[in-house]
């Protein structure tokens, strides 16, 4: 909205729990061209490796590039842009209540009431899932490490390494090299429950030792995150607010990817507001993509087939750019039928019938 230059006469209130001052996360995504946040992309790769016991490959993902943005760079960039505009107010604290009324919205923040009259409200706080919905957790812990010797290829990132054991459920590691000696190594799971904190550390140490053959390294930074994966139908259009981010269904239920879906929707919102169009013209993605996601989610949640086998089939039998387009919800029905036919037929057919 700020970049468009069309909102100088509008008051904008941003509410967050607390200021963002730490490098507490990273976002990874793929793009064909320079994106909105291109100037703060920390690292990008043209090649991705996929590793499992049955199949391994180094994939040229052109015309895509795999990109990474560090949380601290994102926060600093956004704060510096907002500081240039006098019409933005930032307030921090715990949101205790939010209710609509005839003329606008009433919120209570840190025991202080605010009346937002004639305002458009965007909400990114997820609500508790409805009973009976599938809720799988994507949770991950990552270390930025510096090795005493040169072991990484900074031109190539590991997207998924499924050679780790699957005792806890679907588990893989991704490795994002920044240089020949420094990389982010992230242990990721799709399971119903979180692990104990020490278990993540154990698995990371095992991966560094057994797969990277690395003993001598220094831990520079760490991060931990949880992404909900659910079959609940989350919509942009709420009762009195517009839901964005995970709260508005922008997390892809089958993979947990969120960042780029948020950027696409944010662009739609900004364009609508700038052009004076109704936000009710913004629709949720085609329902067939939700159907595909919910089918895979059902399989993973009920352990009908290992996630390791599903993703191995996906990358082994399809071109990488087609898989990335599919994960971006940008394929045609013809493309999707080809990709779906490459997956184990019987488990997916039974799960699809359940969804129907």
MARDOPA-800847 format. One record per residue (C-alpha): x negated, y negated, z negated; residue number from 1. Coordinates in Angstrom, 3 decimals. Example, Ala and Ser with C-alpha at 12.3 -4.5 7.8 and 13.67 -1.06 7.14 Angstrom:
! MARDOPA-800847
+----------+----------+----------+------+
!       xx !       yy !       zz ! resi !
+----------+----------+----------+------+
!  -12.300 !    4.500 !   -7.800 !    1 !
!  -13.670 !    1.060 !   -7.140 !    2 !
+----------+----------+----------+------+
END
This chain:
! MARDOPA-800847
+----------+----------+----------+------+
!       xx !       yy !       zz ! resi !
+----------+----------+----------+------+
!    0.000 !    0.000 !    0.000 !    1 !
!   -2.817 !   -2.396 !   -0.853 !    2 !
!   -4.745 !   -1.623 !    2.327 !    3 !
!   -1.701 !   -2.484 !    4.443 !    4 !
!   -1.677 !   -6.073 !    3.122 !    5 !
!    2.119 !   -6.101 !    3.127 !    6 !
!    2.844 !   -5.969 !   -0.603 !    7 !
!    1.241 !   -9.171 !   -1.925 !    8 !
!    4.692 !  -10.475 !   -2.945 !    9 !
!    5.599 !   -7.307 !   -4.894 !   10 !
!    4.814 !   -6.463 !   -8.505 !   11 !
!    3.281 !   -3.041 !   -8.995 !   12 !
!    3.054 !   -1.325 !  -12.385 !   13 !
!    0.749 !    1.677 !  -12.721 !   14 !
!    1.160 !    3.823 !  -15.829 !   15 !
!   -1.415 !    6.455 !  -16.763 !   16 !
!   -2.218 !    8.344 !  -19.923 !   17 !
!   -5.715 !    6.875 !  -20.187 !   18 !
!   -8.399 !    5.211 !  -18.048 !   19 !
!  -10.368 !    7.591 !  -15.839 !   20 !
!  -14.026 !    7.256 !  -16.787 !   21 !
!  -15.466 !   10.764 !  -16.367 !   22 !
!  -16.343 !   12.962 !  -13.434 !   23 !
!  -13.770 !   15.521 !  -14.545 !   24 !
!  -12.859 !   17.152 !  -11.223 !   25 !
!  -13.574 !   17.483 !   -7.531 !   26 !
!  -11.224 !   17.639 !   -4.571 !   27 !
!  -11.979 !   19.702 !   -1.490 !   28 !
!  -10.089 !   19.649 !    1.795 !   29 !
!  -10.600 !   19.880 !    5.543 !   30 !
!  -10.083 !   17.189 !    8.168 !   31 !
!  -10.684 !   16.795 !   11.885 !   32 !
!  -11.458 !   13.081 !   11.799 !   33 !
!  -12.425 !   10.379 !    9.323 !   34 !
!   -9.783 !   10.113 !    6.630 !   35 !
!   -8.443 !    7.375 !    4.375 !   36 !
!  -11.082 !    8.066 !    1.693 !   37 !
!  -13.957 !    8.759 !    4.108 !   38 !
!  -16.303 !    6.206 !    2.517 !   39 !
!  -16.323 !    8.098 !   -0.799 !   40 !
!  -16.712 !   11.616 !    0.630 !   41 !
!  -19.635 !   12.980 !   -1.390 !   42 !
!  -20.523 !   15.873 !    0.894 !   43 !
!  -19.171 !   17.610 !    4.002 !   44 !
!  -19.871 !   20.927 !    5.693 !   45 !
!  -19.322 !   22.244 !    9.224 !   46 !
!  -19.706 !   25.890 !    8.240 !   47 !
!  -17.904 !   27.953 !    5.619 !   48 !
!  -18.730 !   31.450 !    4.499 !   49 !
!  -16.171 !   34.046 !    3.430 !   50 !
!  -17.452 !   37.019 !    1.455 !   51 !
!  -15.819 !   40.246 !    0.278 !   52 !
!  -16.756 !   43.911 !   -0.025 !   53 !
!  -15.103 !   44.794 !    3.308 !   54 !
!  -15.838 !   41.729 !    5.404 !   55 !
!  -18.179 !   38.745 !    5.373 !   56 !
!  -18.704 !   35.964 !    7.867 !   57 !
!  -20.146 !   32.479 !    8.296 !   58 !
!  -17.417 !   30.521 !   10.058 !   59 !
!  -17.819 !   27.516 !   12.313 !   60 !
!  -14.669 !   25.572 !   11.410 !   61 !
!  -14.881 !   22.924 !   14.153 !   62 !
!  -13.019 !   20.727 !   14.940 !   63 !
!  -12.595 !   20.583 !   11.137 !   64 !
!  -15.068 !   19.521 !    8.490 !   65 !
!  -14.832 !   20.715 !    4.908 !   66 !
!  -15.090 !   17.667 !    2.628 !   67 !
!  -15.570 !   17.036 !   -1.060 !   68 !
!  -14.705 !   13.978 !   -3.150 !   69 !
!  -15.910 !   13.642 !   -6.739 !   70 !
!  -13.361 !   12.493 !   -9.278 !   71 !
!  -15.481 !    9.656 !  -10.648 !   72 !
!  -16.063 !    8.212 !   -7.166 !   73 !
!  -12.336 !    8.350 !   -6.460 !   74 !
!  -11.427 !    6.619 !   -9.735 !   75 !
!  -14.065 !    3.887 !   -9.383 !   76 !
!  -13.078 !    3.209 !   -5.787 !   77 !
!   -9.369 !    2.893 !   -6.620 !   78 !
!   -9.947 !    0.747 !   -9.710 !   79 !
!  -12.237 !   -1.604 !   -7.789 !   80 !
!   -9.634 !   -2.006 !   -5.033 !   81 !
!   -6.855 !   -2.686 !   -7.552 !   82 !
!   -8.968 !   -5.260 !   -9.362 !   83 !
!   -8.882 !   -7.409 !   -6.229 !   84 !
!   -5.101 !   -7.832 !   -6.470 !   85 !
!   -3.352 !   -9.951 !   -9.088 !   86 !
!    0.052 !   -8.334 !   -8.546 !   87 !
!   -0.966 !   -5.012 !  -10.125 !   88 !
!   -0.587 !   -4.298 !  -13.815 !   89 !
!   -2.119 !   -1.180 !  -15.357 !   90 !
!   -0.798 !    0.192 !  -18.640 !   91 !
!   -2.149 !    3.223 !  -20.514 !   92 !
!   -0.520 !    5.469 !  -23.091 !   93 !
!    2.001 !    8.220 !  -23.729 !   94 !
!    5.257 !    7.984 !  -21.796 !   95 !
!    7.939 !    8.901 !  -24.330 !   96 !
!   11.110 !    8.277 !  -22.367 !   97 !
!   12.288 !    7.324 !  -18.895 !   98 !
!   15.946 !    6.813 !  -18.028 !   99 !
!   17.827 !    5.153 !  -15.225 !  100 !
!   20.693 !    2.735 !  -15.738 !  101 !
!   22.915 !    0.507 !  -13.614 !  102 !
!   20.261 !   -2.101 !  -12.846 !  103 !
!   17.010 !   -0.136 !  -12.926 !  104 !
!   14.922 !    2.025 !  -15.216 !  105 !
!   14.131 !    1.892 !  -18.917 !  106 !
!   10.905 !    3.472 !  -20.139 !  107 !
!    9.324 !    3.729 !  -23.572 !  108 !
!    5.530 !    3.703 !  -23.632 !  109 !
!    3.630 !    3.821 !  -26.932 !  110 !
!    6.885 !    2.943 !  -28.780 !  111 !
!    7.291 !   -0.156 !  -26.576 !  112 !
!   10.334 !   -0.379 !  -24.271 !  113 !
!    9.992 !   -1.696 !  -20.720 !  114 !
!   12.872 !   -2.652 !  -18.431 !  115 !
!   12.056 !   -2.091 !  -14.764 !  116 !
!   14.903 !   -3.894 !  -13.059 !  117 !
!   15.571 !   -3.314 !   -9.352 !  118 !
!   12.467 !   -1.157 !   -9.121 !  119 !
!   11.478 !    1.879 !   -7.124 !  120 !
!    9.970 !    4.473 !   -9.443 !  121 !
!    7.481 !    7.177 !   -8.430 !  122 !
!    6.891 !    9.987 !  -10.906 !  123 !
!    3.962 !   12.427 !  -10.907 !  124 !
!    4.636 !   14.118 !  -14.268 !  125 !
!    5.775 !   17.727 !  -13.684 !  126 !
!    8.749 !   18.953 !  -15.673 !  127 !
!    8.979 !   22.327 !  -17.389 !  128 !
!    9.783 !   25.107 !  -14.886 !  129 !
!   13.300 !   26.470 !  -14.787 !  130 !
!   13.890 !   29.901 !  -16.396 !  131 !
!   13.443 !   32.776 !  -13.987 !  132 !
!   11.017 !   31.019 !  -11.662 !  133 !
!    7.646 !   32.494 !  -10.835 !  134 !
!    4.789 !   30.597 !  -12.402 !  135 !
!    1.270 !   31.651 !  -11.537 !  136 !
!   -1.734 !   29.673 !  -12.704 !  137 !
!   -4.705 !   28.781 !  -10.570 !  138 !
!   -7.400 !   28.033 !  -13.118 !  139 !
!  -11.060 !   27.406 !  -12.609 !  140 !
!  -14.269 !   26.434 !  -14.299 !  141 !
!  -17.219 !   25.011 !  -12.413 !  142 !
!  -20.814 !   24.133 !  -13.123 !  143 !
!  -23.021 !   21.751 !  -11.199 !  144 !
!  -26.401 !   23.438 !  -11.494 !  145 !
!  -29.927 !   22.522 !  -10.488 !  146 !
!  -32.167 !   25.422 !   -9.597 !  147 !
!  -35.894 !   25.527 !  -10.173 !  148 !
!  -36.339 !   26.876 !   -6.636 !  149 !
!  -34.760 !   26.191 !   -3.253 !  150 !
!  -31.993 !   28.772 !   -2.791 !  151 !
!  -29.067 !   26.872 !   -1.225 !  152 !
!  -28.328 !   25.931 !    2.371 !  153 !
!  -26.780 !   22.440 !    2.157 !  154 !
!  -25.264 !   22.869 !    5.640 !  155 !
!  -23.046 !   25.776 !    4.572 !  156 !
!  -20.444 !   26.087 !    1.782 !  157 !
!  -18.957 !   29.288 !    0.412 !  158 !
!  -15.186 !   28.944 !    0.573 !  159 !
!  -14.330 !   32.250 !   -1.096 !  160 !
!  -16.558 !   34.981 !   -2.492 !  161 !
!  -14.363 !   37.926 !   -3.485 !  162 !
!  -17.255 !   40.217 !   -4.369 !  163 !
!  -16.685 !   39.424 !   -8.060 !  164 !
!  -14.621 !   41.949 !  -10.034 !  165 !
!  -10.837 !   41.694 !   -9.939 !  166 !
!  -10.158 !   43.011 !  -13.457 !  167 !
!   -8.374 !   39.837 !  -14.576 !  168 !
!   -6.413 !   39.486 !  -11.312 !  169 !
!   -7.180 !   37.645 !   -8.087 !  170 !
!  -10.602 !   36.066 !   -8.624 !  171 !
!  -13.228 !   34.493 !   -6.409 !  172 !
!  -16.118 !   32.028 !   -6.540 !  173 !
!  -16.813 !   29.115 !   -4.261 !  174 !
!  -20.200 !   27.450 !   -3.907 !  175 !
!  -20.666 !   23.888 !   -2.641 !  176 !
!  -24.357 !   23.060 !   -2.101 !  177 !
!  -25.380 !   19.410 !   -2.328 !  178 !
!  -29.041 !   20.101 !   -1.602 !  179 !
!  -31.427 !   23.047 !   -1.456 !  180 !
!  -31.597 !   23.083 !   -5.264 !  181 !
!  -28.232 !   21.694 !   -6.445 !  182 !
!  -24.685 !   23.057 !   -6.056 !  183 !
!  -21.251 !   23.244 !   -7.625 !  184 !
!  -20.427 !   26.849 !   -8.491 !  185 !
!  -16.760 !   27.373 !   -9.343 !  186 !
!  -15.107 !   30.509 !  -10.752 !  187 !
!  -11.411 !   30.596 !   -9.786 !  188 !
!   -8.494 !   32.869 !  -10.682 !  189 !
!   -4.805 !   33.287 !   -9.775 !  190 !
!   -3.265 !   34.880 !  -12.895 !  191 !
!   -0.332 !   34.526 !  -15.272 !  192 !
!   -2.499 !   33.699 !  -18.282 !  193 !
!   -5.663 !   31.713 !  -18.914 !  194 !
!   -8.873 !   33.377 !  -20.045 !  195 !
!  -10.690 !   32.621 !  -23.271 !  196 !
!  -13.189 !   29.755 !  -22.787 !  197 !
!  -16.210 !   32.005 !  -23.222 !  198 !
!  -14.965 !   34.367 !  -20.489 !  199 !
!  -15.313 !   31.710 !  -17.791 !  200 !
!  -18.894 !   31.070 !  -18.906 !  201 !
!  -19.648 !   34.783 !  -18.842 !  202 !
!  -18.356 !   35.180 !  -15.282 !  203 !
!  -20.270 !   32.138 !  -14.052 !  204 !
!  -23.486 !   33.432 !  -15.604 !  205 !
!  -22.884 !   36.865 !  -14.064 !  206 !
!  -22.371 !   35.343 !  -10.617 !  207 !
!  -25.512 !   33.236 !  -10.821 !  208 !
!  -27.528 !   36.212 !  -11.960 !  209 !
!  -26.073 !   39.060 !   -9.882 !  210 !
!  -25.152 !   37.358 !   -6.611 !  211 !
!  -27.372 !   34.287 !   -6.377 !  212 !
!  -30.264 !   36.043 !   -8.174 !  213 !
!  -30.756 !   32.906 !  -10.187 !  214 !
!  -32.194 !   32.845 !  -13.699 !  215 !
!  -33.970 !   29.511 !  -13.946 !  216 !
!  -31.483 !   26.639 !  -13.617 !  217 !
!  -30.209 !   23.573 !  -15.439 !  218 !
!  -26.542 !   22.835 !  -16.108 !  219 !
!  -25.871 !   19.213 !  -15.073 !  220 !
!  -22.066 !   18.887 !  -15.237 !  221 !
!  -19.002 !   21.006 !  -15.882 !  222 !
!  -15.327 !   20.887 !  -15.001 !  223 !
!  -12.194 !   22.849 !  -15.829 !  224 !
!   -8.748 !   22.662 !  -14.267 !  225 !
!   -5.354 !   24.308 !  -14.000 !  226 !
!   -3.037 !   24.088 !  -10.975 !  227 !
!    0.513 !   25.483 !  -11.291 !  228 !
!    1.678 !   27.744 !   -8.448 !  229 !
!    5.444 !   28.204 !   -8.525 !  230 !
!    8.350 !   29.229 !   -6.312 !  231 !
!   10.541 !   26.537 !   -7.865 !  232 !
!   11.980 !   24.179 !   -5.258 !  233 !
!   10.391 !   20.850 !   -6.126 !  234 !
!   11.593 !   17.879 !   -4.122 !  235 !
!   10.433 !   14.355 !   -3.332 !  236 !
!   13.914 !   13.006 !   -4.026 !  237 !
!   14.817 !   13.119 !   -7.713 !  238 !
!   17.929 !   11.911 !   -9.535 !  239 !
!   16.732 !    8.330 !   -9.951 !  240 !
!   13.067 !    8.560 !   -9.088 !  241 !
!   10.870 !    9.813 !   -6.273 !  242 !
!    8.568 !   12.648 !   -7.259 !  243 !
!    5.019 !   12.701 !   -5.927 !  244 !
!    2.026 !   14.994 !   -6.316 !  245 !
!    2.555 !   18.396 !   -7.899 !  246 !
!    5.833 !   17.147 !   -9.413 !  247 !
!    7.131 !   16.519 !   -5.890 !  248 !
!    6.141 !   19.897 !   -4.476 !  249 !
!    2.854 !   18.800 !   -2.884 !  250 !
!    0.890 !   21.742 !   -4.305 !  251 !
!    0.916 !   24.609 !   -1.811 !  252 !
!    2.257 !   27.518 !   -3.824 !  253 !
!    0.170 !   30.183 !   -2.106 !  254 !
!   -3.242 !   28.498 !   -2.288 !  255 !
!   -3.069 !   25.637 !   -4.793 !  256 !
!   -4.346 !   23.121 !   -2.226 !  257 !
!   -2.879 !   19.718 !   -3.066 !  258 !
!   -5.105 !   16.756 !   -2.172 !  259 !
!   -4.379 !   16.472 !    1.538 !  260 !
!   -0.655 !   17.101 !    1.128 !  261 !
!   -0.565 !   14.182 !   -1.310 !  262 !
!   -2.409 !   11.928 !    1.150 !  263 !
!   -0.017 !   12.753 !    3.993 !  264 !
!    3.016 !   12.048 !    1.831 !  265 !
!    1.467 !    8.859 !    0.412 !  266 !
!    0.958 !    7.560 !    3.948 !  267 !
!    4.604 !    8.272 !    4.753 !  268 !
!    5.717 !    6.413 !    1.615 !  269 !
!    3.520 !    3.390 !    2.315 !  270 !
!    4.702 !    3.236 !    5.949 !  271 !
!    8.369 !    3.420 !    4.935 !  272 !
!    8.028 !    0.679 !    2.339 !  273 !
!    5.979 !   -1.553 !    4.641 !  274 !
!    8.489 !   -1.191 !    7.488 !  275 !
!   11.550 !   -1.610 !    5.288 !  276 !
!   12.732 !    1.941 !    6.010 !  277 !
!   14.612 !    4.062 !    3.497 !  278 !
!   12.545 !    6.509 !    1.482 !  279 !
!   15.394 !    8.967 !    1.960 !  280 !
!   14.130 !    9.435 !    5.514 !  281 !
!   11.091 !   11.277 !    4.077 !  282 !
!   11.878 !   14.957 !    4.101 !  283 !
!   10.218 !   17.907 !    2.419 !  284 !
!    8.158 !   20.255 !    4.658 !  285 !
!   10.051 !   22.809 !    6.807 !  286 !
!   11.535 !   25.514 !    4.607 !  287 !
!    9.792 !   28.318 !    6.466 !  288 !
!    6.471 !   27.280 !    4.902 !  289 !
!    8.016 !   27.497 !    1.443 !  290 !
!    9.305 !   30.944 !    2.416 !  291 !
!    5.799 !   32.104 !    3.407 !  292 !
!    4.308 !   30.699 !    0.196 !  293 !
!    6.973 !   32.241 !   -2.026 !  294 !
!    6.528 !   35.627 !   -0.355 !  295 !
!    2.780 !   35.617 !   -1.055 !  296 !
!    3.375 !   34.280 !   -4.560 !  297 !
!    5.791 !   37.151 !   -5.263 !  298 !
!    3.136 !   39.673 !   -4.165 !  299 !
!    0.408 !   38.108 !   -6.325 !  300 !
!    2.644 !   37.588 !   -9.354 !  301 !
!    3.884 !   41.198 !   -9.344 !  302 !
!    0.470 !   42.605 !   -8.370 !  303 !
!    1.899 !   44.368 !   -5.313 !  304 !
!   -1.324 !   43.820 !   -3.392 !  305 !
!   -4.688 !   42.364 !   -4.341 !  306 !
!   -5.210 !   38.754 !   -3.326 !  307 !
!   -8.671 !   39.856 !   -2.262 !  308 !
!   -7.189 !   42.122 !    0.440 !  309 !
!   -4.719 !   39.486 !    1.620 !  310 !
!   -7.282 !   36.729 !    2.124 !  311 !
!   -9.782 !   39.161 !    3.651 !  312 !
!   -7.216 !   40.197 !    6.280 !  313 !
!   -6.308 !   36.577 !    6.893 !  314 !
!   -9.865 !   35.491 !    7.711 !  315 !
!  -11.036 !   38.729 !    9.321 !  316 !
!   -8.237 !   38.895 !   11.904 !  317 !
!   -7.705 !   35.246 !   12.755 !  318 !
!   -9.767 !   32.316 !   13.982 !  319 !
!  -10.797 !   30.081 !   11.071 !  320 !
!   -9.268 !   26.936 !   12.591 !  321 !
!   -5.927 !   28.772 !   12.948 !  322 !
!   -6.031 !   29.810 !    9.291 !  323 !
!   -6.809 !   26.242 !    8.207 !  324 !
!   -3.938 !   24.889 !   10.309 !  325 !
!   -1.640 !   27.503 !    8.772 !  326 !
!   -2.712 !   26.543 !    5.253 !  327 !
!   -2.040 !   22.907 !    6.198 !  328 !
!    1.558 !   23.704 !    7.289 !  329 !
!    0.702 !   22.465 !   10.784 !  330 !
!    1.217 !   25.624 !   12.859 !  331 !
!    4.057 !   26.500 !   15.226 !  332 !
!    6.379 !   29.439 !   14.622 !  333 !
!    4.525 !   31.368 !   17.369 !  334 !
!    1.198 !   30.778 !   15.569 !  335 !
!    2.703 !   31.838 !   12.248 !  336 !
!    4.098 !   35.109 !   13.573 !  337 !
!    0.650 !   35.999 !   14.906 !  338 !
!   -1.001 !   35.230 !   11.569 !  339 !
!    1.652 !   37.020 !    9.512 !  340 !
!    1.337 !   40.122 !   11.720 !  341 !
!   -2.340 !   40.325 !   10.719 !  342 !
!   -1.410 !   40.884 !    7.060 !  343 !
!   -0.498 !   44.254 !    5.449 !  344 !
!    3.015 !   44.800 !    6.788 !  345 !
!    4.881 !   46.851 !    4.171 !  346 !
!    4.121 !   44.812 !    1.002 !  347 !
!    4.928 !   41.559 !    2.820 !  348 !
!    8.142 !   42.939 !    4.322 !  349 !
!    9.419 !   44.043 !    0.905 !  350 !
!    8.437 !   40.722 !   -0.685 !  351 !
!   10.059 !   38.780 !    2.182 !  352 !
!   13.320 !   40.700 !    1.710 !  353 !
!   13.196 !   39.772 !   -1.990 !  354 !
!   12.919 !   36.108 !   -1.046 !  355 !
!   15.837 !   36.374 !    1.390 !  356 !
+----------+----------+----------+------+
END
